[in-house]
């Protein structure tokens, strides 16, 4: 299976461990990830609010590159990047004036979008194209005894009309992948709430509060660790871990790892190979996983 791969800025930079784990797991599963040539930032979360035409043009430039690569599917491990590209496609399809202006911009750059390529999440590819039974056949180590909070965040699911893979308010893909590893998925009320990353630049206390809400909700329901599907959630829930602990005077932590890091552990890869943080490693050691 050959798929265009769009890492996005966060995955390519501060969340490099997400990139590493996704590539290692994809290789084991027979997925050939071909990085999109000369890809650009999707502008997700800010540019679409400021200039939706520029936003659409940037995202469709990436997809037009995928088409020129001879591929029709672009996968990303980042929910923000996913939503950004799919929103651009949706607006391009529905707004004739925007479509005309975007086509003009792309033409000026010597390219065009033929509507043959689309964007999908790595979770979708794993569940739909690879298949749970196929994934299970590669499991070498059952993660028995590990209680995993299945966190979706907000942007892989909504708006449901644009994302369209599963019900926005009753998803199950993350639980399905957790179960394959032998771990126990834990549902919790804040599983589809925002992690707070968008607030960290303008209102860091508010952002930390939202991160705490997610962590505390999972802890209350008995989770040992969070597993998530987004490079920016990864930054928020992993990097702010100690800030949350200090702000709320907590005696516990709620480590967060990316979904392909969890799969990688079940496939027999080491925590070091997968770039799993020291905070998460401590919990995994306590549970006898590593």
Helices and strands as residue ranges (DSSP letters): E 2-5, H 8-12, H 16-28, E 32-35, H 47-50, H 52-68, E 73-76, H 79-94, H 96-108, E 118-121, H 122-124, I 125-130, H 132-137, E 147-150, H 160-163, H 173-180, E 184-186, G 197-199, H 204-220, E 225-228, H 231-234, I 235-239, H 241-247, E 256-258, H 259-266, H 278-286
